[in-house]
């Protein structure tokens, strides 16, 4: 009896996982995934990201819910939170505290405005968009040299400036970080309030057309404001986790799909939702939603206001959530960072050990 009770609970838990398959297939597929998450089994599928053809993106199929303008926090939580991705067209207005004009205005180009904001600053640049170990801290001038080299020689990897705090800029704040706390769940709002992040709004800046990200899923929910350029979003619902042949990335903080969704087809049973975000749009998606982006223009800037949301993540995929929060190495690494630096940041927890060279601060 003592053994039967936990075994029964475990089986019940597996059968409550989101899935597009029957009970037997669910148990078998998630069993294989669990062995991988525990470090016993290898990746379920290997793909060379960025190496497949065609390189050009497919046309977006407009399968995401679109709302004109933004809404107040109470309406957002009642109608949209935890449900599905939704794009708020033209929602980033001064009425809701956004200030895109500090970067996008008639007086100077976006690149010039951004460069002026980043004078004397070093940020995390991935010299190869597909290789997290290629990150270095460098100035925007150094980033610009890498961009020119990539434009002149297609065989060189495209660099991408990812996930650096909005308050790295001198005085420009496109996204109202404090206001956005009201849109997150109680857990997300609490995390943003008490975790000592430099700024819970982080910038993604691409000066190369076609930069993109691998499709991945994690415990954070996000509000991504498109500041400049167009960004194509691709989404897959969590019930297709095993179909997407995921594998655990660094410390199981993120889970990567085994398909390069920009260059190869996903399994036919998996609905791939696509939409293009334009300047002024706000793209929301809940925790445990597969997502990937493809930057469509030579200059693309967006700001992600994200928060770890255990309450939403558990609802949408409890197994992957447990693999993240119960990983003992994550806890050990977090304590190590705090002891060595006197502070803690979720962003730096993920990227710790990736920055290969350079000195400076984010």
C-alpha positions in Angstrom: 0.0 0.0 0.0 2.8 2.4 0.9 4.3 1.9 -2.6 1.0 1.9 -4.4 -0.1 5.3 -3.3 2.9 7.4 -4.6 2.9 5.2 -7.8 -0.8 6.0 -8.3 -0.2 9.7 -7.8 2.7 9.6 -10.2 0.6 8.0 -12.9 -2.2 10.4 -12.3 0.2 13.3 -12.6 1.5 12.0 -16.0 -2.0 11.6 -17.3 -2.9 15.2 -16.4 0.0 16.5 -18.5 -1.1 18.5 -21.6 -0.9 16.3 -24.6 -2.3 15.7 -28.1 -2.0 11.9 -27.8 -3.8 9.1 -26.1 -3.1 7.8 -22.5 -0.6 5.1 -23.6 1.3 7.4 -25.9 1.3 10.2 -23.3 2.9 7.9 -20.6 5.5 6.5 -23.0 6.5 9.9 -24.6 6.7 11.8 -21.2 8.5 8.8 -19.7 11.3 9.3 -22.4 11.3 13.0 -21.7 11.6 12.5 -18.0 14.6 10.2 -18.5 16.2 13.0 -20.5 15.4 15.7 -17.9 17.0 13.5 -15.2 20.2 13.3 -17.3 19.8 9.5 -18.0 18.8 9.7 -21.7 20.3 11.9 -24.5 18.4 14.4 -26.6 15.4 13.0 -28.4 16.4 14.7 -31.6 19.4 16.6 -32.9 19.3 19.4 -35.4 21.9 21.9 -36.7 20.2 25.2 -36.0 20.7 27.8 -38.7 22.3 25.2 -41.1 19.2 24.1 -43.0 17.5 25.5 -46.0 15.6 27.5 -46.9 16.9 30.5 -44.9 13.9 32.7 -45.7 10.9 32.7 -43.3 7.5 31.5 -44.3 4.6 33.9 -44.5 2.9 34.5 -41.1 -0.5 32.8 -41.0 -2.1 35.3 -38.8 -3.3 32.6 -36.3 -2.8 34.7 -33.2 -5.6 36.6 -31.4 -5.3 40.3 -32.2 -6.7 43.1 -30.0 -6.6 46.8 -31.1 -4.9 48.8 -28.4 -3.9 47.8 -24.9 -6.2 47.1 -21.9 -6.1 47.8 -18.2 -4.6 45.2 -15.9 -8.0 44.0 -14.6 -9.4 43.4 -18.0 -6.2 41.6 -19.1 -6.3 39.2 -16.2 -9.9 38.5 -16.7 -9.8 37.8 -20.4 -6.2 36.9 -21.5 -3.9 35.8 -18.7 -2.7 32.1 -18.9 -4.8 31.4 -22.0 -2.9 31.9 -25.3 -0.6 34.3 -27.1 -2.2 37.6 -28.0 -0.9 40.7 -29.8 -2.1 44.1 -28.7 -1.9 46.1 -31.9 -0.5 49.7 -31.3 -0.9 49.1 -27.6 2.4 50.7 -26.5 1.1 54.3 -26.1 1.8 57.1 -23.7 -1.7 56.5 -22.2 -0.3 53.3 -20.7 3.1 54.8 -19.8 5.2 53.7 -22.8 7.8 56.0 -24.3 8.9 54.6 -27.7 9.7 58.2 -28.9 12.9 58.2 -26.8 14.4 55.9 -29.5 12.0 56.3 -32.4 11.7 60.0 -33.5 12.1 62.3 -36.5 15.3 63.9 -35.1 17.7 61.0 -35.6 17.8 57.4 -36.8 17.0 54.6 -34.4 20.6 53.4 -34.6 21.9 56.9 -33.7 19.4 57.3 -30.9 20.3 54.0 -29.4 24.1 54.6 -29.8 23.7 57.9 -27.9 21.9 56.1 -25.1 24.6 53.4 -24.8 27.7 55.7 -24.8 30.3 54.2 -22.4 28.2 51.1 -21.8 29.1 47.4 -22.4 26.4 44.9 -23.0 26.1 41.2 -23.7 26.6 40.5 -27.4 26.3 37.0 -28.9 28.8 37.0 -31.7 27.0 33.9 -33.1 23.3 34.0 -32.7 23.1 30.2 -32.4 25.9 29.8 -29.9 25.3 31.0 -26.3 28.9 30.4 -25.4 29.9 33.2 -27.9 28.7 35.9 -25.6 31.0 38.8 -24.8 30.6 42.1 -23.1 31.3 44.9 -25.6 30.3 48.4 -26.7 27.8 49.2 -29.4 30.7 50.3 -31.6 32.3 46.9 -31.3 28.9 45.3 -32.0 28.6 47.5 -35.1 32.0 46.1 -36.4 30.7 42.6 -36.1 27.5 43.5 -37.9 29.5 45.0 -40.8 31.7 41.9 -41.0 28.6 39.7 -41.1 26.9 41.8 -43.8 30.1 41.7 -45.9 30.6 38.0 -45.6 27.6 35.7 -45.5 29.7 32.8 -44.1 30.3 34.7 -40.9 27.8 34.2 -38.1 25.3 36.9 -37.4 25.7 38.7 -34.0 22.7 39.4 -31.8 22.5 41.7 -28.7 20.1 39.8 -26.3 18.6 40.2 -22.9 20.4 43.2 -21.4 18.5 45.5 -18.9 16.5 48.4 -20.3 18.1 50.7 -17.7 21.5 50.1 -19.4 20.4 53.1 -21.5 21.2 56.5 -20.0 17.7 57.9 -19.7 15.4 56.2 -22.2 12.8 53.8 -20.8 10.4 52.6 -23.6 8.6 50.2 -21.3 7.1 51.3 -17.9 8.6 48.5 -15.8 6.7 49.4 -12.6 3.4 49.7 -14.4 3.8 46.3 -16.1 4.0 44.5 -12.7 0.2 45.0 -12.5 -0.3 42.8 -15.5 1.6 39.7 -14.2 0.1 37.1 -11.9 0.5 37.4 -8.2 3.6 35.2 -8.3 5.1 37.1 -11.3 4.5 40.5 -9.6 6.0 39.2 -6.4 9.1 37.9 -8.3 9.6 41.2 -10.1 9.2 43.1 -6.8 11.6 41.0 -4.7 14.2 39.5 -7.1 17.0 42.1 -7.3 17.1 42.3 -11.1 18.7 45.5 -12.6 15.5 45.9 -14.6 12.9 43.3 -15.4 12.5 44.9 -18.8 15.3 43.6 -21.1 16.3 44.7 -24.6 16.8 42.6 -27.7 18.6 44.5 -30.4 19.4 43.2 -33.9 21.2 45.1 -36.6 21.1 42.1 -39.0 18.1 41.1 -41.0 17.2 37.4 -40.4 18.5 37.0 -36.9 16.3 34.6 -35.0 16.0 32.4 -31.9 15.5 28.7 -31.4 12.0 27.6 -30.5 11.9 27.1 -26.7 9.7 27.0 -23.7 10.2 28.1 -20.1 8.5 29.2 -16.9 8.4 32.9 -17.7 5.4 34.8 -19.1 6.3 37.8 -21.3 5.0 41.1 -22.6 7.3 42.0 -25.6 7.0 45.5 -26.9 8.1 46.1 -30.5 10.0 49.4 -30.6 11.6 49.3 -34.1 11.4 47.0 -37.1 9.2 44.0 -37.5 9.5 40.7 -35.7 7.9 37.4 -36.7 6.6 35.3 -33.8 6.0 31.5 -34.0 4.2 29.6 -31.2 3.3 26.1 -30.3 1.0 25.0 -27.5 2.5 23.0 -24.6 0.4 19.9 -25.3 2.8 19.2 -28.2 5.9 19.1 -26.0 6.8 15.5 -26.7 6.0 16.0 -30.4 8.5 18.9 -30.5 11.3 16.5 -29.2 12.5 19.0 -26.6 15.7 18.8 -24.6 16.8 20.6 -21.4 19.1 23.5 -21.9 21.3 25.0 -19.2 20.2 23.9 -15.7 16.8 23.0 -17.2 15.9 26.7 -17.1 14.9 26.6 -20.8 13.7 23.7 -23.0 14.7 23.8 -26.6 12.6 22.2 -29.5 14.4 19.6 -31.5 13.2 21.3 -34.8 14.6 24.4 -36.4 11.2 25.9 -37.0 12.6 28.6 -39.3 14.1 26.2 -41.7 12.4 22.8 -41.4 8.8 21.6 -41.0 7.5 20.6 -37.6 5.6 17.3 -37.3 2.3 17.6 -39.3 0.1 17.0 -36.2 1.6 20.2 -34.6 -0.3 23.5 -35.3 2.3 26.3 -35.7 0.9 29.7 -35.0 2.5 32.7 -36.6 2.1 36.5 -36.5 4.2 39.6 -37.3 4.6 42.3 -34.6 5.0 45.9 -35.8 6.4 48.9 -34.0 4.1 49.8 -31.2 2.6 46.3 -30.8 2.8 44.3 -27.5 3.1 40.6 -27.8 1.9 38.6 -24.8 2.4 34.9 -24.2 1.9 32.9 -21.0 4.5 30.7 -19.3 5.1 27.3 -20.8 4.4 28.4 -24.4 6.8 27.4 -27.1 8.0 30.5 -28.9 10.6 31.6 -31.4 11.3 34.9 -33.3 12.6 35.9 -36.7 13.7 39.5 -37.2 12.4 40.7 -40.6 14.2 44.1 -40.9 17.9 45.3 -40.8 17.2 47.1 -37.5 14.9 45.5 -34.9 14.6 46.5 -31.3 12.2 45.0 -28.8 11.8 45.1 -25.0 10.7 42.0 -23.1 9.0 42.5 -19.7 9.1 39.0 -18.4 8.5 37.3 -15.0 8.9 33.8 -13.7 5.3 32.6 -13.2 5.1 29.3 -11.3 1.3 29.7 -10.9 0.8 29.8 -14.7 3.6 27.4 -15.5 2.3 24.6 -13.3 -1.1 25.0 -14.9 0.3 24.6 -18.4 3.0 22.0 -18.0 3.8 20.8 -14.4 6.6 18.4 -15.4 8.8 20.9 -17.2 8.1 23.4 -14.4 9.2 20.8 -11.8 12.3 20.0 -13.9 13.2 23.7 -13.6 12.4 24.6 -10.0 13.5 21.3 -8.4 16.8 21.0 -10.2 19.3 20.9 -7.3 22.1 22.3 -9.5 20.0 25.4 -10.2 19.7 26.0 -6.5 23.4 25.5 -5.9 24.3 27.8 -8.8 22.0 30.5 -7.5 23.5 30.4 -4.1 27.0 30.4 -5.6 26.2 33.6 -7.6 24.8 35.3 -4.5 27.8 34.4 -2.4 30.3 35.5 -5.0 28.6 38.7 -6.2 26.4 39.7 -3.3 23.4 39.9 -5.6 21.1 37.6 -7.7 19.5 37.9 -11.1 17.5 35.3 -13.0 18.9 36.6 -16.2 22.5 36.2 -14.9 21.7 32.8 -13.5 20.9 31.6 -17.0 23.8 33.3 -18.7 26.4 32.7 -16.0 29.4 31.1 -17.6 28.4 32.1 -21.1 30.3 35.4 -21.3 33.7 34.4 -22.6 35.6 37.7 -22.6 35.5 41.4 -22.0 35.0 43.5 -19.0 32.3 45.9 -18.0 28.8 45.8 -16.5 25.4 45.3 -17.8 
